[in-house]
Amino acid sequence: MASRILVGTRKGTFIVEKQNDSWKPRLAGHAGGGVNYVARDPYTGKLWALLGFGHWGAKLSVSTDEGETWNDNPAQIKYPEGARYIGQDMYEDAGSEFGVGMKIVTRPATIQKLWIIGFGPGGAVYVGTIPGGLFVSRDGGGSFELNRPLWNHESRGGDLFTGEGKGETKWFGTPASEGGEFAPGIHSIVVDPRNPKRILVAVSTAGVIETADGGETWQPRNSGMRLDHTPEPDAEWGHDTHYIEQCEGDPDHIWQQNHVGIYYSSDGAKSWRKVSRPEQGVHFGFPITADARDGRTAWVVPGKSDMQRITVDGALFVARTKDGGETWEQLRRGLPQEQAYDVIYRHALANKDGAVAFGTTTGNLYVSDDGGEGWTTVANNLPPIYSVRMA
């Protein structure tokens, strides 16, 4: 049974530990600072925190003593000289369907957000950023390098280090950056436990992208996904994937919460099948977590809609499937069912060994020790919660 949870919040890193059958949170570091994501490297045991400061910028922080002390990592993430990307500036346009227009611009790349960190064997550490760069370390975080084949991919305009590229991009923005700029971001990194050269990343807004050769080449993995709200519903690119997670024990099973619903793949992301149940309130949301052993089991915490980013009908519930999305259960016991309007971010739901935990933007943290059947309130007054990971 899981006994430790790492929580990243707007004002610090918290560690939640199980003591005498109850969960107790404590502030463990970065007091008053924004912590976008906290996770343990399963290969080294190090704890990593991705920090975001409006004044000082983004930083990598690391702990080698279970979170007792934290230090800035000696190697920080920085875009190389000459790195540029094609983005969009939005402006009001009363004649368009959505009331806004887009102007294509080419911008110099700077770190707007450290959004996700992933790990592989042999000292591999991966960091995804806004504006859509994947940084790779092969020495346990001693140094980082931008993965240029993905950065220079033809889908986002080609190589802008040496010229103007194609002058167009199929990667679009996310409003999640700390600087307010509308730029794409990598928020999901999945390393195949059978083959560490096979890596999936997910981008808001572009879709799911795979390398099978350690990052030398990249291919889209968006078959079966649709953009029904656009003029090109069958487009290969432009999918607003909110988060993906792989079943560790059965890695061909991958789950996705998308802007337009929930998708499931049982063939390693070669194809996706939509498994939303809007009539049951199981459709829109940000997080999703896959069971570590059973690839057909997953949990989501639904939201009402993109335009109403609140709970469904003011009641908080977790939805669980055990059959690959054919059916869903609403798990409500122990969760507030009146006047609850929480939002759960994409990294704020996790599970391990039968325990499931999630945190909300209103500082509420909930844990279930029985797969979601019943829930315990661990905290109500934490800062807004950005990430929840089982350690």
ABEGO torsion letter per residue (X at the ends): XBABBBBBBAAEBBBBBBBGGBBBBBBAEGBGBBBABBBBBAAAGBBBBBBBBAAAEBBBBBBAAGGABBBBBABBBBBBBGBBBBBBBBBBBAABAAGBBBBBBBBBBBBABBABBBBBBGGBBBBBBOBGBBBBBAAGGABBBBBAAAAABAAAGEBAAABAEAGBBABBBBAABAAGBBBBBBABBBBBAABAABBBBBBOBAEBBBBAAGGABBBBBABGBBBAABABAABABGBBBABBBBBAABAABBBBBBAAEBBBBAAGGABBBBABBAAAGBABEABBBBBAABAABBBBBBBABAABBBBBGGBBBBBBBAAGGABBBBBABGBBABGBABBBBAAABBBBGGBBBBBBAAGBBBBBAAGGABBBBABAABBBBABBBBX
